[in-house]
Amino acid sequence: MAAPNLVSKAIVVKYVKESFDKEDIDKVWNYLGKKFGFNIPAWKKDFESSFLLSKRDKSIQDQFMEFGKKKIEPILNDILYRRRYPTWITLLSFLLNDKIEVLKKRDRYFKERYK
């Protein structure tokens, strides 16, 4: 099996973090409810509980991303029969694809400009 491309994974995380807005959290919840049948009210309550107990120096988006990585990704990986796969960040990048493409276009523009 080939080694994962860690650089490309880091870039995906960077773009997701940069494009992920507070309003996008509801988009993720809706997708999880429709696609996987998640009990959204219960999951939201669990997230709110963990949010209240967490550090205040992180944005709600960062905390949601960490919550999903710790609690939702293992469940999705079980459903999809995957082992140690970055399903959570892949899901977020899929849902934020339009925003991420704008950021990539911006970065390509500046990269070409300063060669």
N, C-alpha and C positions, 0 to 999 in steps of 0.2 A: 504494500500500500504506500502511495506517495505521501511525503510529508506535507502537511497543510501549509498554504502560503500565508504566513503570519503577517506579512506586510499588507496584503490585500484585506485581511480581516481587520487589521488596525485602522485602515482607511475607511472601511465600512462603518466601524464603530464611531469614528470621528465624524463622518457625515450624518449618521443617525443622531448623535448627540447635538450636533450643530443645528439640525433641522427640526428636532423634536420639540414641539410646543405643548403647553399645558392642555390645549384643546384637543390635541392628538390622542390623549389618553382615552377619551371617550370613543374615538375611532377604533382604537385597539380593543377596548371592551366589547364594542358592537361586533367586531369581526370574530372575536373569540366566542361570543354567544351564538352567532349565526353559523359559523363554520364548524365549531367543535361542541356546541351545546353547553358551554359553561354557564353555571348559575351566577350570572353577573351580580345581582344584589349581594350574594354571599361573598363573592370574591372582592367586591368593592369594600365591603365591611372589613374583610381581612386586611386589605391594603391600607385602609384608613387607620386601623389599629396599629399596624406596623409603622405607618407614617407618624403617628403621634408619639411612638416610642423611639423614633430614630433621631439622628443628629440634625440640628437645625441649620447647619452650614451647607446643606445640599438642597438643590431645587427639588420641587415635587417631581419633575421629569426624571432627574437622576435617581431619585428614590424609587420611582415607578420602574425604571429600567432595571435596577438592582433587585427589586421585588420579583419582577418577571423572570429574571435570570435564576434566582434562587428557588422560587416556588412554582412558576408556570412552566419553565423550560423542561424540568424533569418529567412533568406530566405529558407535555407535548411529545417529548422524545419517546415515552412509553407508548403513546397512541400511535405514533408514526414508526415505531420499532427502530429507533435510532440509538446509537450509543455515542456519548460524548460528542454530539453535534451541536453547533451554535444555532439552534432552531430559533431562539428568542430574538437574537439580533437580526437573523435572516428575515423573520416575520416583520420586525419593525422596519427594516429597510424596504421590504416589499410594500408595506402600507404607506411609507413615506417616499416612495420612488419619485413622484413628481417633484417634490421639494429637493430631493437629493440630486436629481438631474440638473436642476437650476444651479446648485452649488458646484457640481462638477463642471458645468459649462463656464461658470465664473472662474474656477481654478485653471481650466484649460486656457482661457483667454489670457490670464495673467502669466501663466507659464510660458506661453508662446511669445508674449510681449517682452519678457525679460531674459531671453536666451542669450 
